[in-house]
Amino acid sequence: MTAPATTVDLDPMPDVPPIVKRLQVAAAIAFVDPPPAYNIDVTEYDVRLQGWADSGLDQWALSHGLTLEEEPPGRFEHWSGRINGVWFRVSVGRQS
């Protein structure tokens, strides 16, 4: 017997502060398609995720349509974009 498909209702909630909307989207994604991150930070402006180089978080970001930001080489790759109307910023450690 297979488990029923999990769905999440992300309809707008009237008169709810922006941070609550971001919490709703972050929680829904964490249960439906959990990111392989070691840190998830929800702010009034965005949802930020951090992951190790070999965690697969870069593939998760790519599969959700986030864009790799062009920047000088550093310790992290940075991805960003909107998921369900909420800005996501993803930092993935680079292999050394």
C-alpha positions in Angstrom: 0.0 0.0 0.0 1.4 3.4 -1.0 1.1 6.6 1.0 -1.2 9.3 -0.4 0.5 12.1 -2.2 1.3 15.1 0.0 -0.2 18.4 -1.1 0.2 21.8 0.5 -2.3 24.7 0.3 -0.3 27.9 -0.4 -3.3 30.2 -1.0 -2.7 33.8 0.1 -3.6 34.5 3.7 -5.1 38.0 4.1 -3.7 40.3 6.8 -0.8 38.1 7.6 2.7 39.6 8.1 5.3 38.8 5.3 7.4 36.7 7.6 4.5 34.4 8.2 4.1 33.9 4.5 7.8 33.0 4.2 7.5 30.6 7.1 4.5 29.0 5.4 6.4 28.4 2.2 9.6 27.3 3.9 7.7 24.8 6.0 5.7 23.5 3.1 8.9 22.9 1.0 10.6 21.3 4.0 7.9 18.7 4.3 7.2 18.2 0.5 10.7 18.4 -0.9 13.2 18.9 1.9 16.4 20.7 0.9 19.6 19.0 2.0 20.7 22.1 4.0 22.3 22.4 7.4 20.6 25.8 8.0 17.3 27.3 7.1 16.8 30.9 8.1 13.5 32.7 7.5 13.5 36.5 7.6 11.0 39.2 6.8 12.6 39.4 3.3 13.6 35.9 2.2 14.4 32.3 3.1 18.1 31.5 3.3 19.5 28.0 3.1 23.1 26.9 3.6 24.6 23.5 2.7 27.9 21.7 2.3 29.7 21.2 -1.0 28.6 17.6 -1.4 25.1 17.9 0.1 23.2 18.2 -3.2 21.8 21.6 -2.3 23.1 23.0 -5.5 21.0 20.4 -7.5 18.0 21.1 -5.2 18.3 24.9 -6.1 18.7 24.1 -9.8 15.6 21.8 -9.7 13.5 24.6 -8.2 14.5 27.1 -10.9 16.9 29.2 -8.8 19.7 31.0 -10.7 23.4 30.7 -9.9 24.8 34.2 -9.3 27.9 35.2 -11.2 30.5 36.3 -8.8 34.3 36.1 -8.2 35.4 32.7 -6.9 35.0 32.3 -3.1 34.1 29.8 -0.5 30.4 29.6 -1.5 28.2 29.4 -4.6 25.1 31.5 -4.3 21.8 30.7 -5.9 18.6 32.9 -5.8 15.1 33.1 -7.1 11.5 32.9 -6.2 9.6 29.8 -5.1 5.8 30.3 -4.7 6.4 34.1 -4.7 9.0 34.0 -1.9 12.7 34.9 -2.4 15.1 32.0 -1.7 18.8 32.6 -1.3 21.0 29.5 -1.2 24.6 29.3 -0.3 26.5 26.1 -1.1 30.1 25.5 0.1 32.6 24.9 -2.8 34.8 21.8 -3.0 38.4 22.7 -2.0 
